[in-house]
Amino acid sequence: MCTLPRVVRPSRDRSRHADLTHVGLRGGFTMVELLIAIAVLTLGIGAVSSTLVTSSSLNRSSREAMIATSAAQNVLETLHAEPFEDVFATYNSSAADDPLGAGSAPGPAFAVPGLDVQVDDPDGFVGEVIMPGPGDLLLEDVGDADLGMPRDLNADGIVDGADHATDYTVLPVRIRVAWRGAAGDQTLEFITTLTRRR
């Protein structure tokens, strides 16, 4: 009798099990890989959300700054349009010396639609015109480097402590807009010097 070599083949069940194990190791994600992918995705979503919130806040802050700049420029143009000798009396804090009669001038404070007043603002207005000296006094000896003070305002060659509300030839002016905005309390200032036109 002749003996043939015997070939042993794995049973079908065994080969299926081997194939499934093989696929399981190479064809899917492990739990660690899945957790890392979720963590990376979460960080990415968080970064995008943060960027959107920051961008929205910056857009609001930019809009507020644009409103403040426009309001300050409008007041500056109004100051230039006033007769020079009336500017101080029109925009100081005293109503008694208003050019067209007591209480007829706007005074130093002005509203700016679209901007909220700061919590500690004493007059309840966002905008303010500031000139050297308190109230209805225009003084040369005020210390304010931004306004170029102290300074000779009536061109007599002397810087003194007298009131020059009626004889000034040069008028330094600060226009301040201070508001409560998206980024907290904000302040914008324009500084100019008005002179008598000849």
C-alpha positions as CSV (number, residue, x, y, z in Angstrom):
1,M,0.0,0.0,0.0
2,C,1.2,3.4,-0.9
3,T,1.1,6.1,1.7
4,L,0.3,9.6,0.5
5,P,1.5,12.6,2.4
6,R,-1.2,14.0,4.5
7,V,-2.1,17.7,4.1
8,V,-3.5,19.2,7.2
9,R,-5.6,22.2,6.6
10,P,-7.1,24.4,9.3
11,S,-10.7,24.0,9.7
12,R,-13.0,26.8,8.4
13,D,-13.9,28.0,11.8
14,R,-10.3,28.4,12.8
15,S,-9.4,30.4,9.6
16,R,-12.3,32.7,10.1
17,H,-11.3,33.4,13.7
18,A,-7.7,34.1,12.6
19,D,-9.0,36.4,9.9
20,L,-11.2,38.3,12.3
21,T,-8.4,38.7,14.8
22,H,-6.1,39.9,12.0
23,V,-8.7,42.4,10.8
24,G,-9.4,43.6,14.4
25,L,-5.7,44.4,14.9
26,R,-5.2,46.3,11.7
27,G,-8.5,47.5,10.4
28,G,-10.0,49.6,13.2
29,F,-9.1,52.2,15.9
30,T,-8.0,51.4,19.3
31,M,-9.7,53.1,22.2
32,V,-6.6,55.2,22.8
33,E,-6.5,56.4,19.2
34,L,-10.2,57.3,19.4
35,L,-9.8,59.3,22.6
36,I,-6.8,61.2,21.1
37,A,-8.9,62.0,18.0
38,I,-11.8,63.2,20.2
39,A,-9.4,65.4,22.3
40,V,-7.8,66.9,19.1
41,L,-11.3,67.6,17.7
42,T,-12.5,69.2,21.0
43,L,-9.4,71.5,21.1
44,G,-10.0,72.5,17.4
45,I,-13.7,73.3,18.1
46,G,-12.7,75.3,21.2
47,A,-10.1,77.3,19.2
48,V,-12.6,78.1,16.5
49,S,-15.2,79.1,19.1
50,S,-12.7,81.3,20.9
51,T,-11.7,83.0,17.6
52,L,-15.3,83.7,16.7
53,V,-16.1,85.3,20.1
54,T,-12.9,87.4,20.0
55,S,-13.7,88.5,16.4
56,S,-17.2,89.5,17.4
57,S,-15.9,91.5,20.4
58,L,-13.2,93.2,18.2
59,N,-15.9,94.1,15.6
60,R,-18.0,95.7,18.3
61,S,-15.0,97.5,19.7
62,S,-14.0,98.8,16.2
63,R,-17.6,100.0,15.6
64,E,-17.6,101.8,19.0
65,A,-14.3,103.5,18.2
66,M,-15.6,104.5,14.8
67,I,-18.7,106.1,16.4
68,A,-16.5,107.9,19.0
69,T,-14.2,109.2,16.3
70,S,-17.0,110.4,14.1
71,A,-18.7,112.2,17.1
72,A,-15.4,113.9,18.1
73,Q,-14.8,115.0,14.5
74,N,-18.3,116.4,14.2
75,V,-17.8,118.5,17.4
76,L,-14.4,119.7,16.1
77,E,-16.0,120.8,12.9
78,T,-18.7,122.6,14.9
79,L,-16.0,124.4,16.9
80,H,-14.3,125.6,13.7
81,A,-17.7,126.8,12.4
82,E,-18.4,129.0,15.5
83,P,-17.3,132.6,15.5
84,F,-13.8,132.3,17.2
85,E,-14.6,134.9,19.9
86,D,-17.7,132.9,21.0
87,V,-16.1,129.4,21.2
88,F,-15.0,129.6,24.8
89,A,-18.3,131.1,26.1
90,T,-20.3,128.5,24.0
91,Y,-18.5,125.4,25.2
92,N,-17.5,126.3,28.8
93,S,-19.5,125.0,31.8
94,S,-21.1,128.3,32.6
95,A,-24.5,129.1,31.1
96,A,-24.3,132.7,32.3
97,D,-22.0,133.8,29.6
98,D,-23.6,132.1,26.6
99,P,-23.4,134.3,23.5
100,L,-27.2,134.3,22.7
101,G,-28.3,134.5,26.4
102,A,-28.1,132.3,29.5
103,G,-28.7,128.7,28.7
104,S,-28.6,129.0,24.9
105,A,-25.3,127.3,24.3
106,P,-24.6,123.5,24.3
107,G,-21.9,123.7,27.0
108,P,-19.0,121.3,27.3
109,A,-20.9,118.0,27.4
110,F,-22.4,116.2,24.4
111,A,-24.2,112.9,23.8
112,V,-23.0,110.2,21.4
113,P,-25.8,107.9,20.2
114,G,-24.6,104.3,20.1
115,L,-22.2,104.6,23.0
116,D,-23.0,103.9,26.7
117,V,-21.9,106.3,29.5
118,Q,-19.2,105.1,31.9
119,V,-20.6,104.1,35.3
120,D,-18.6,106.8,37.2
121,D,-19.2,109.6,34.7
122,P,-20.3,112.7,36.7
123,D,-22.4,114.5,34.0
124,G,-24.0,111.5,32.3
125,F,-22.7,112.4,28.9
126,V,-20.2,110.4,26.8
127,G,-18.5,113.5,25.2
128,E,-16.9,116.5,26.6
129,V,-15.1,119.7,25.3
130,I,-12.3,120.6,27.6
131,M,-10.4,124.0,27.6
132,P,-7.7,125.3,30.0
133,G,-9.2,126.5,33.2
134,P,-12.1,125.5,35.5
135,G,-15.7,126.5,34.7
136,D,-16.0,129.9,33.1
137,L,-12.3,130.8,33.5
138,L,-9.8,130.6,30.7
139,L,-6.3,130.5,32.3
140,E,-2.8,130.6,30.8
141,D,-1.0,129.1,33.7
142,V,-2.8,125.7,33.7
143,G,-0.4,122.8,33.6
144,D,-1.5,120.5,30.8
145,A,1.3,119.4,28.5
146,D,-1.1,117.7,26.0
147,L,-2.7,121.1,25.4
148,G,0.6,122.9,25.3
149,M,0.0,124.6,28.6
150,P,1.0,126.8,30.3
151,R,0.9,129.1,27.3
152,D,0.3,132.7,26.3
153,L,-3.3,132.7,25.1
154,N,-3.8,136.5,24.4
155,A,-0.4,137.2,22.6
156,D,0.7,139.7,25.2
157,G,4.0,137.9,25.7
158,I,3.2,137.0,29.4
159,V,1.8,133.8,30.9
160,D,-0.2,134.9,33.9
161,G,-3.0,133.6,36.1
162,A,-5.6,136.1,34.9
163,D,-8.9,135.1,33.1
164,H,-8.6,135.4,29.3
165,A,-12.1,134.4,28.4
166,T,-12.7,137.6,26.5
167,D,-9.3,138.4,25.0
168,Y,-7.8,135.1,23.8
169,T,-6.2,134.8,20.3
170,V,-5.3,131.1,20.6
171,L,-7.6,128.5,22.2
172,P,-6.3,124.9,23.0
173,V,-9.1,122.4,23.0
174,R,-9.4,118.8,24.0
175,I,-12.4,116.8,22.8
176,R,-12.8,113.7,24.9
177,V,-15.2,110.8,24.3
178,A,-15.3,108.3,27.1
179,W,-17.7,105.3,27.0
180,R,-18.3,101.8,28.4
181,G,-17.8,99.4,25.6
182,A,-17.3,95.7,24.8
183,A,-13.7,95.8,26.0
184,G,-14.5,97.9,29.1
185,D,-14.1,101.6,29.7
186,Q,-12.6,103.3,26.6
187,T,-11.5,106.9,26.0
188,L,-10.7,108.7,22.8
189,E,-9.3,112.2,22.7
190,F,-8.7,114.8,20.0
191,I,-6.5,117.8,20.8
192,T,-6.4,120.9,18.6
193,T,-5.6,124.6,18.8
194,L,-8.1,127.1,17.4
195,T,-6.8,130.5,16.3
196,R,-8.4,133.7,15.2
197,R,-8.9,133.9,11.5
198,R,-7.7,137.1,9.9
